[in-house]
Amino acid sequence: MLNLTLEKRQLCDIQGRLFELALNNGYDCPLFIEAFMNSRAAAALDDVYDRLQWAGEE
């Protein structure tokens, strides 16, 4: 990976697990991923706000 901060790597992990769940639950993954990445939820994860607390991660 490029020189990502710990927080950015954790965000990638959270999003990756979300996309895995979508696949395992039979969602149309390309459609789901596009919708999610253009959502307010995805934008909020990229905000400077504590994204791990927002996502429920400890």
TIRO-2110 file (N, C-alpha, C; in Angstrom, 1 decimal):
// TIRO-2110
0.8, -1.2, 0.0, N, 1, A
0.0, 0.0, 0.0, CA, 1, A
0.9, 1.2, 0.0, C, 1, A
0.3, 2.3, -0.5, N, 2, A
1.0, 3.5, -0.4, CA, 2, A
1.1, 3.9, 1.0, C, 2, A
1.8, 4.9, 1.3, N, 3, A
2.0, 5.3, 2.7, CA, 3, A
0.7, 5.8, 3.4, C, 3, A
-0.2, 4.9, 3.6, N, 4, A
-1.4, 5.2, 4.3, CA, 4, A
-1.3, 5.2, 5.8, C, 4, A
-2.0, 6.1, 6.4, N, 5, A
-2.0, 6.2, 7.9, CA, 5, A
-2.7, 5.0, 8.4, C, 5, A
-2.6, 4.7, 9.7, N, 6, A
-3.3, 3.6, 10.4, CA, 6, A
-4.8, 3.8, 10.2, C, 6, A
-5.3, 5.0, 10.3, N, 7, A
-6.7, 5.3, 10.2, CA, 7, A
-7.2, 4.9, 8.8, C, 7, A
-6.4, 5.3, 7.8, N, 8, A
-6.8, 5.0, 6.4, CA, 8, A
-6.8, 3.5, 6.1, C, 8, A
-5.8, 2.8, 6.7, N, 9, A
-5.8, 1.3, 6.5, CA, 9, A
-7.0, 0.7, 7.2, C, 9, A
-7.3, 1.2, 8.4, N, 10, A
-8.5, 0.6, 9.1, CA, 10, A
-9.8, 0.9, 8.4, C, 10, A
-9.9, 2.1, 7.7, N, 11, A
-11.0, 2.4, 6.9, CA, 11, A
-11.1, 1.4, 5.8, C, 11, A
-10.0, 1.1, 5.1, N, 12, A
-10.0, 0.2, 4.0, CA, 12, A
-10.5, -1.2, 4.5, C, 12, A
-10.0, -1.6, 5.7, N, 13, A
-10.5, -2.9, 6.3, CA, 13, A
-12.0, -2.9, 6.5, C, 13, A
-12.5, -1.8, 7.1, N, 14, A
-13.9, -1.7, 7.4, CA, 14, A
-14.7, -1.8, 6.1, C, 14, A
-14.3, -1.1, 5.1, N, 15, A
-15.0, -1.1, 3.8, CA, 15, A
-14.9, -2.5, 3.1, C, 15, A
-13.7, -3.1, 3.2, N, 16, A
-13.6, -4.4, 2.7, CA, 16, A
-14.5, -5.4, 3.3, C, 16, A
-14.6, -5.4, 4.6, N, 17, A
-15.5, -6.3, 5.3, CA, 17, A
-16.9, -6.1, 4.9, C, 17, A
-17.3, -4.8, 4.7, N, 18, A
-18.7, -4.5, 4.3, CA, 18, A
-18.9, -5.1, 2.9, C, 18, A
-18.0, -5.0, 2.0, N, 19, A
-18.2, -5.5, 0.7, CA, 19, A
-18.2, -7.0, 0.7, C, 19, A
-17.4, -7.6, 1.6, N, 20, A
-17.5, -9.1, 1.7, CA, 20, A
-18.8, -9.5, 2.2, C, 20, A
-19.4, -8.8, 3.1, N, 21, A
-20.7, -9.1, 3.6, CA, 21, A
-21.8, -9.0, 2.5, C, 21, A
-21.6, -8.0, 1.7, N, 22, A
-22.6, -7.8, 0.6, CA, 22, A
-22.5, -9.0, -0.3, C, 22, A
-21.3, -9.4, -0.7, N, 23, A
-21.1, -10.6, -1.5, CA, 23, A
-21.7, -11.9, -0.9, C, 23, A
-21.4, -12.1, 0.4, N, 24, A
-21.9, -13.3, 1.0, CA, 24, A
-23.4, -13.3, 1.2, C, 24, A
-24.0, -12.1, 1.1, N, 25, A
-25.5, -12.1, 1.2, CA, 25, A
-26.2, -11.9, -0.1, C, 25, A
-25.4, -12.2, -1.2, N, 26, A
-26.0, -12.2, -2.5, CA, 26, A
-26.3, -10.9, -3.2, C, 26, A
-25.7, -9.8, -2.7, N, 27, A
-26.0, -8.5, -3.3, CA, 27, A
-25.3, -8.4, -4.7, C, 27, A
-25.8, -7.6, -5.5, N, 28, A
-25.2, -7.2, -6.8, CA, 28, A
-24.0, -6.3, -6.4, C, 28, A
-22.8, -6.9, -6.2, N, 29, A
-21.7, -6.2, -5.6, CA, 29, A
-21.3, -4.9, -6.4, C, 29, A
-21.1, -5.0, -7.7, N, 30, A
-20.8, -3.7, -8.4, CA, 30, A
-21.8, -2.6, -8.1, C, 30, A
-23.0, -2.9, -8.2, N, 31, A
-24.1, -1.9, -7.9, CA, 31, A
-24.0, -1.5, -6.4, C, 31, A
-23.9, -2.4, -5.5, N, 32, A
-23.8, -2.1, -4.1, CA, 32, A
-22.6, -1.2, -3.8, C, 32, A
-21.5, -1.6, -4.3, N, 33, A
-20.2, -0.8, -4.0, CA, 33, A
-20.4, 0.6, -4.6, C, 33, A
-20.9, 0.7, -5.8, N, 34, A
-21.0, 2.1, -6.4, CA, 34, A
-22.0, 2.9, -5.6, C, 34, A
-23.1, 2.3, -5.2, N, 35, A
-24.1, 3.1, -4.4, CA, 35, A
-23.5, 3.5, -3.0, C, 35, A
-22.8, 2.5, -2.4, N, 36, A
-22.2, 2.9, -1.1, CA, 36, A
-21.1, 3.9, -1.2, C, 36, A
-20.2, 3.8, -2.2, N, 37, A
-19.1, 4.8, -2.3, CA, 37, A
-19.6, 6.2, -2.7, C, 37, A
-20.9, 6.3, -3.2, N, 38, A
-21.4, 7.6, -3.5, CA, 38, A
-22.4, 8.0, -2.5, C, 38, A
-22.5, 7.3, -1.3, N, 39, A
-23.5, 7.6, -0.3, CA, 39, A
-22.9, 8.6, 0.7, C, 39, A
-23.8, 9.2, 1.5, N, 40, A
-23.4, 10.0, 2.6, CA, 40, A
-22.7, 9.3, 3.7, C, 40, A
-23.0, 8.0, 3.9, N, 41, A
-22.3, 7.1, 4.8, CA, 41, A
-20.8, 7.0, 4.5, C, 41, A
-20.5, 6.8, 3.2, N, 42, A
-19.1, 6.7, 2.8, CA, 42, A
-18.4, 8.1, 3.0, C, 42, A
-19.1, 9.1, 2.6, N, 43, A
-18.5, 10.5, 2.8, CA, 43, A
-18.2, 10.7, 4.3, C, 43, A
-19.1, 10.3, 5.2, N, 44, A
-18.9, 10.5, 6.6, CA, 44, A
-17.7, 9.7, 7.1, C, 44, A
-17.5, 8.5, 6.5, N, 45, A
-16.3, 7.8, 6.9, CA, 45, A
-15.0, 8.5, 6.5, C, 45, A
-15.0, 9.3, 5.5, N, 46, A
-13.9, 10.0, 5.0, CA, 46, A
-13.7, 11.3, 5.7, C, 46, A
-14.6, 11.7, 6.6, N, 47, A
-14.6, 13.0, 7.3, CA, 47, A
-13.5, 12.9, 8.4, C, 47, A
-13.1, 14.0, 8.9, N, 48, A
-12.1, 14.0, 9.9, CA, 48, A
-12.6, 13.5, 11.3, C, 48, A
-13.9, 13.4, 11.4, N, 49, A
-14.6, 12.9, 12.6, CA, 49, A
-14.0, 11.5, 12.9, C, 49, A
-14.0, 11.1, 14.1, N, 50, A
-13.4, 9.8, 14.5, CA, 50, A
-14.2, 8.7, 13.8, C, 50, A
-13.7, 8.2, 12.6, N, 51, A
-14.4, 7.3, 11.8, CA, 51, A
-14.5, 5.9, 12.5, C, 51, A
-13.6, 5.5, 13.3, N, 52, A
-13.7, 4.2, 14.0, CA, 52, A
-14.8, 4.2, 15.0, C, 52, A
-14.9, 5.3, 15.7, N, 53, A
-16.0, 5.4, 16.7, CA, 53, A
-17.4, 5.4, 15.9, C, 53, A
-17.4, 6.1, 14.8, N, 54, A
-18.7, 6.2, 14.0, CA, 54, A
-19.0, 4.8, 13.5, C, 54, A
-18.1, 4.0, 13.1, N, 55, A
-18.3, 2.7, 12.6, CA, 55, A
-18.5, 1.6, 13.6, C, 55, A
-18.4, 2.0, 14.9, N, 56, A
-18.7, 1.0, 15.9, CA, 56, A
-17.4, 0.1, 16.2, C, 56, A
-16.3, 0.5, 15.7, N, 57, A
-15.1, -0.3, 16.0, CA, 57, A
-14.5, 0.2, 17.3, C, 57, A
-13.8, -0.8, 17.9, N, 58, A
-13.2, -0.5, 19.2, CA, 58, A
-11.7, -0.3, 18.9, C, 58, A
END
